[in-house]
């Protein structure tokens, strides 16, 4: 499907981790819930996460795959307790005229793991949290360099709460509260302004789409026909890192962390869909196409004695290779898809 390329020397993940570590250590004893303390929490979350590198074209398809609200089985089958997804190409999202996001990194995990001080577990609540890191996160002024957050109950993932630079919303079982927007006035401070009913619905739909996307990402890395490939990035051995850190500590410097390996998804079992099969077996149909088009990636479900399994069908192109593209956007998607494979050290 894709050519092999070398992984980037530095991930967005590395820059996020360094940014939050520096923020946390900028003062000796951060006050609880201060910006510095929040940076420490973010650094800890990233440190305990398992990074995945997701092809941009695949991410675009996963974002656009509709999802049955009853299909929440993946929430019980996390391959790792905390997962960080880095998108090779940012996911561009526009909600209204003022809220524009270019999502580059996503963390998903149970709230009691991400935020050990949370009382949700003590009250019998089992929440999951999604943290969204924008490409501009590192350029924002504190505290706006903290990620957007979405949270939901593991049994009701579509009754969402969320908190971001622009929106705050606390769900209730009985009724919907207003979505609030934040406006900072230099004289009067932080003001809360409710959106119109239509704008509120657009915001809720945006965060619901993000939740769909995250659940689809979990299904993608759990697909029956894939293998997870690990790429090691650290070139120094443990002994060398320890030696370097001893020298740094004597000089009062923060110790260095080893570069985390990351995972990518390899389709190890080719599955032919009916659409592909008909296309391959009918040259006349292929020749009748006067353009090239993009066929989105999708899941293929089948039933076994152990329950329903899902295969992932990678996106592919259809039509004569010399024909023009049906839409210019397909050119971008194909270029994104061709970046998606990395050689494994294993």
C-alpha positions as CSV (number, residue, x, y, z in Angstrom):
1,X,0.0,0.0,0.0
2,X,2.5,2.6,1.1
3,X,6.2,3.1,0.8
4,X,8.5,2.8,3.8
5,X,9.8,6.1,5.1
6,X,12.0,7.0,8.0
7,X,10.1,8.2,11.1
8,X,10.6,11.9,12.0
9,X,13.5,12.5,14.4
10,X,11.2,14.4,16.8
11,X,7.5,13.9,17.3
12,X,4.9,16.4,18.4
13,X,4.7,14.2,21.5
14,X,8.3,15.0,22.4
15,X,7.7,18.7,22.1
16,X,4.6,18.5,24.3
17,X,6.3,16.5,26.9
18,X,9.3,18.9,27.1
19,X,7.0,21.9,27.2
20,X,5.0,20.6,30.2
21,X,8.1,19.3,32.0
22,X,9.7,22.7,31.7
23,X,6.5,24.4,32.9
24,X,6.3,22.1,36.0
25,X,9.9,22.7,37.0
26,X,9.8,26.4,36.4
27,X,9.2,26.9,40.1
28,X,10.2,24.8,43.1
29,X,6.8,24.1,44.7
30,X,3.8,24.6,42.4
31,X,0.5,25.5,44.1
32,X,-2.3,22.9,43.7
33,X,-4.2,23.4,40.5
34,X,-1.9,26.2,39.4
35,X,-0.7,26.3,35.8
36,X,2.7,24.8,36.8
37,X,0.9,22.0,38.7
38,X,-1.3,21.3,35.7
39,X,1.8,21.1,33.5
40,X,3.1,18.5,35.9
41,X,-0.1,16.5,35.5
42,X,0.2,16.7,31.7
43,X,3.8,15.6,31.7
44,X,2.9,12.6,33.9
45,X,0.0,11.7,31.6
46,X,2.2,11.8,28.5
47,X,5.0,9.8,30.3
48,X,2.6,7.0,31.2
49,X,1.0,6.9,27.7
50,X,1.7,4.5,24.8
51,X,2.2,6.6,21.6
52,X,0.7,5.6,18.3
53,X,1.5,7.2,15.0
54,X,-1.6,7.4,12.8
55,X,-1.5,8.0,9.0
56,X,-3.3,11.2,8.0
57,X,-5.5,9.6,5.3
58,X,-6.6,6.8,7.7
59,X,-7.3,9.4,10.4
60,X,-9.5,11.4,8.0
61,X,-11.5,8.2,7.1
62,X,-11.8,7.2,10.8
63,X,-13.2,10.7,11.6
64,X,-15.8,10.4,9.0
65,X,-17.0,6.9,9.7
66,X,-20.5,7.0,11.4
67,X,-20.9,5.0,14.6
68,X,-23.8,3.3,16.3
69,X,-24.2,4.7,19.8
70,X,-24.7,1.2,21.1
71,X,-21.3,0.1,19.7
72,X,-19.2,0.8,22.8
73,X,-17.5,-2.6,23.2
74,X,-14.1,-1.1,22.5
75,X,-14.2,0.7,25.8
76,X,-13.6,-2.6,27.5
77,X,-10.7,-3.6,25.2
78,X,-8.0,-1.0,25.6
79,X,-4.7,-2.5,24.5
80,X,-2.9,-0.1,26.8
81,X,-4.2,1.8,29.9
82,X,-3.4,5.2,28.4
83,X,-3.0,5.8,24.7
84,X,-1.6,8.8,22.9
85,X,-2.4,9.1,19.2
86,X,-0.3,11.4,17.0
87,X,-1.7,12.3,13.7
88,X,0.8,12.5,10.9
89,X,-1.4,15.2,9.3
90,X,-3.5,17.4,11.7
91,X,-7.2,17.0,11.7
92,X,-8.7,20.4,10.7
93,X,-12.0,21.1,12.5
94,X,-14.1,24.2,12.2
95,X,-17.1,24.8,14.6
96,X,-18.7,28.2,13.8
97,X,-16.6,31.2,13.0
98,X,-14.4,31.4,16.1
99,X,-13.6,27.9,17.1
100,X,-11.0,26.4,14.8
101,X,-8.9,23.5,15.8
102,X,-6.0,21.7,14.1
103,X,-5.8,18.5,16.2
104,X,-2.4,16.9,16.2
105,X,-2.3,14.8,19.4
106,X,-5.0,12.9,21.3
107,X,-4.8,11.1,24.7
108,X,-7.6,8.7,25.8
109,X,-7.7,6.8,29.1
110,X,-9.7,6.3,32.3
111,X,-10.0,9.3,34.5
112,X,-8.7,7.6,37.6
113,X,-5.5,6.8,35.8
114,X,-5.1,10.2,34.1
115,X,-6.1,12.2,37.2
116,X,-5.4,10.1,40.3
117,X,-6.8,12.8,42.6
118,X,-10.2,12.5,40.9
119,X,-13.0,11.5,43.2
120,X,-15.2,10.0,40.4
121,X,-14.1,6.4,41.3
122,X,-15.0,6.9,44.9
123,X,-18.5,7.9,43.9
124,X,-18.9,4.8,41.8
125,X,-18.4,6.6,38.5
126,X,-16.2,5.2,35.8
127,X,-15.3,8.0,33.4
128,X,-13.0,8.2,30.4
129,X,-11.2,11.3,29.4
130,X,-10.1,12.5,26.0
131,X,-7.4,15.2,25.8
132,X,-7.0,17.1,22.5
133,X,-3.7,18.8,21.7
134,X,-3.8,21.5,18.9
135,X,-0.8,22.2,16.6
136,X,-0.7,25.7,18.1
137,X,-0.8,24.4,21.8
138,X,2.9,25.2,22.3
139,X,2.5,28.8,21.1
140,X,-0.5,29.6,23.3
141,X,0.0,31.7,26.5
142,X,-0.6,29.9,29.8
143,X,-3.1,28.5,30.7
144,X,-4.4,28.2,27.1
145,X,-1.5,25.8,26.3
146,X,-3.4,23.1,28.2
147,X,-5.4,20.7,26.1
148,X,-9.1,20.6,25.4
149,X,-10.8,17.9,27.5
150,X,-13.8,15.7,26.9
151,X,-15.1,13.3,29.5
152,X,-17.9,10.7,29.6
153,X,-19.1,7.7,31.5
154,X,-17.9,4.4,30.2
155,X,-21.5,3.2,29.8
156,X,-22.8,6.5,28.3
157,X,-20.1,7.8,26.0
158,X,-22.5,10.2,24.2
159,X,-23.5,12.1,27.3
160,X,-20.5,14.3,27.1
161,X,-18.9,17.0,29.2
162,X,-16.1,19.1,27.8
163,X,-13.9,22.0,28.7
164,X,-11.7,24.0,26.4
165,X,-10.3,27.5,25.7
166,X,-13.7,28.5,24.3
167,X,-16.4,26.1,25.7
168,X,-17.4,24.6,29.0
169,X,-20.3,22.2,29.4
170,X,-21.3,19.9,32.3
171,X,-23.8,17.3,31.3
172,X,-26.8,16.3,33.4
173,X,-28.9,13.1,33.1
174,X,-32.2,15.0,33.3
175,X,-31.6,18.0,31.0
176,X,-29.1,19.8,28.9
177,X,-27.4,22.8,30.3
178,X,-26.4,25.7,28.1
179,X,-22.9,25.5,26.5
180,X,-21.0,28.5,27.8
181,X,-18.3,30.5,26.0
182,X,-15.5,32.3,27.7
183,X,-14.7,35.9,26.8
184,X,-11.8,37.7,28.6
185,X,-12.4,41.5,29.2
186,X,-9.3,43.4,30.5
187,X,-11.5,45.4,32.9
188,X,-14.1,42.9,33.9
189,X,-12.2,39.6,33.7
190,X,-13.6,36.3,32.5
191,X,-17.2,36.6,31.2
192,X,-19.5,33.7,30.4
193,X,-21.7,34.2,27.4
194,X,-24.2,31.5,26.3
195,X,-24.3,30.6,22.6
196,X,-27.4,30.5,20.5
197,X,-29.3,27.2,20.5
198,X,-28.0,26.4,17.0
199,X,-24.4,27.2,18.0
200,X,-24.7,25.1,21.1
201,X,-25.9,22.1,19.1
202,X,-23.0,22.6,16.7
203,X,-20.5,22.5,19.6
204,X,-22.1,19.4,21.1
205,X,-22.0,17.7,17.7
206,X,-18.3,18.6,17.4
207,X,-17.3,16.9,20.6
208,X,-19.6,14.0,19.8
209,X,-17.7,13.6,16.5
210,X,-14.4,13.6,18.3
211,X,-15.7,10.9,20.6
212,X,-16.8,8.8,17.5
213,X,-13.3,9.4,16.2
214,X,-11.6,8.2,19.4
215,X,-13.7,5.0,19.5
216,X,-12.9,4.3,15.9
217,X,-9.2,4.8,16.6
218,X,-9.5,2.1,19.4
219,X,-11.3,-0.3,17.0
220,X,-8.6,0.4,14.4
221,X,-5.7,-0.6,16.6
222,X,-7.7,-3.6,17.8
223,X,-8.7,-4.7,14.4
224,X,-8.5,-8.5,13.8
225,X,-6.3,-8.3,10.7
226,X,-3.6,-5.9,11.9
227,X,-0.3,-6.2,13.7
228,X,1.2,-3.5,15.9
229,X,4.7,-2.6,14.9
230,X,7.0,-0.9,17.3
231,X,9.6,1.6,16.3
232,X,12.5,2.2,18.8
233,X,13.8,5.8,18.7
234,X,16.3,6.0,21.5
235,X,19.9,5.5,20.3
236,X,21.5,5.7,23.8
237,X,21.5,2.7,26.1
238,X,20.2,2.8,29.7
239,X,23.7,3.0,31.2
240,X,24.7,6.0,29.0
241,X,21.4,7.9,29.9
242,X,22.0,7.3,33.6
243,X,25.6,8.6,33.3
244,X,24.5,11.7,31.5
245,X,21.7,12.3,34.1
246,X,24.1,12.0,37.0
247,X,26.2,14.8,35.5
248,X,23.1,16.9,34.8
249,X,21.8,16.5,38.4
250,X,25.2,17.6,39.9
251,X,24.8,20.8,37.8
252,X,21.2,21.3,39.0
253,X,19.7,20.4,35.6
254,X,16.6,18.4,34.9
255,X,17.4,14.7,34.0
256,X,16.8,13.7,30.4
257,X,14.1,11.1,29.6
258,X,14.7,8.3,27.1
259,X,12.8,8.7,23.8
260,X,9.6,6.7,23.9
261,X,9.1,4.1,21.1
262,X,5.9,4.4,19.2
263,X,3.6,2.0,17.4
264,X,2.1,2.0,14.0
265,X,-0.5,-0.3,12.4
266,X,0.4,-2.9,9.8
267,X,-2.3,-4.6,7.8
268,X,-1.1,-8.2,7.9
269,X,-4.2,-9.9,6.5
270,X,-5.5,-8.6,3.2
271,X,-9.3,-8.6,3.1
272,X,-11.1,-8.1,-0.2
273,X,-14.4,-6.3,-0.1
274,X,-17.2,-7.0,-2.5
275,X,-16.6,-3.7,-4.1
276,X,-12.9,-4.4,-4.7
277,X,-13.7,-7.9,-5.9
278,X,-16.2,-6.7,-8.4
279,X,-13.8,-4.0,-9.5
280,X,-10.9,-6.5,-10.0
281,X,-13.1,-9.0,-11.8
282,X,-14.7,-6.6,-14.2
283,X,-12.2,-4.9,-16.5
284,X,-15.1,-3.4,-18.5
285,X,-16.3,-1.5,-15.3
286,X,-12.8,-0.3,-14.7
287,X,-12.4,0.9,-18.2
288,X,-15.7,2.8,-18.1
289,X,-14.3,5.1,-15.4
290,X,-12.9,8.2,-16.9
291,X,-11.5,9.4,-13.6
292,X,-9.7,8.2,-10.4
293,X,-11.6,8.3,-7.1
294,X,-10.8,7.6,-3.5
295,X,-12.5,4.8,-1.6
296,X,-12.6,5.5,2.1
297,X,-11.1,3.1,4.6
298,X,-13.8,1.3,6.6
299,X,-14.5,-1.6,9.0
300,X,-15.7,-5.0,8.0
301,X,-17.6,-6.9,10.6
302,X,-18.0,-10.7,10.8
303,X,-19.5,-13.0,13.4
304,X,-17.6,-15.8,15.2
305,X,-18.3,-18.1,18.1
306,X,-16.3,-15.6,20.3
307,X,-18.3,-12.6,19.2
308,X,-18.2,-10.0,16.5
309,X,-14.7,-9.3,14.9
310,X,-13.7,-6.2,13.0
311,X,-11.3,-6.0,10.1
312,X,-9.9,-2.8,8.8
313,X,-10.0,-2.2,5.1
314,X,-7.4,0.4,4.1
315,X,-8.4,3.2,1.8
316,X,-7.6,2.7,-1.8
317,X,-8.0,4.4,-5.2
318,X,-10.1,3.2,-8.1
319,X,-10.0,4.1,-11.8
320,X,-7.3,4.2,-14.5
321,X,-3.9,5.3,-13.2
322,X,-3.6,7.8,-16.0
323,X,-7.0,9.4,-15.6
324,X,-7.6,12.7,-13.7
325,X,-8.8,12.7,-10.2
326,X,-12.5,13.1,-9.6
327,X,-11.8,15.6,-6.8
328,X,-8.6,17.5,-6.1
329,X,-8.9,16.5,-2.4
330,X,-8.2,12.9,-3.4
331,X,-4.6,13.9,-4.5
332,X,-3.9,15.2,-0.9
333,X,-5.4,12.0,0.6
334,X,-3.3,9.7,-1.5
335,X,-0.1,11.7,-0.7
336,X,-1.0,11.4,3.0
337,X,-1.6,7.7,2.7
338,X,1.8,7.1,1.1
339,X,3.6,8.4,4.2
340,X,2.1,5.8,6.5
341,X,4.6,2.9,6.8
342,X,7.7,2.8,8.9
343,X,10.5,0.2,9.1
344,X,10.4,-1.7,12.4
345,X,13.4,-2.4,14.6
346,X,11.9,-5.6,15.9
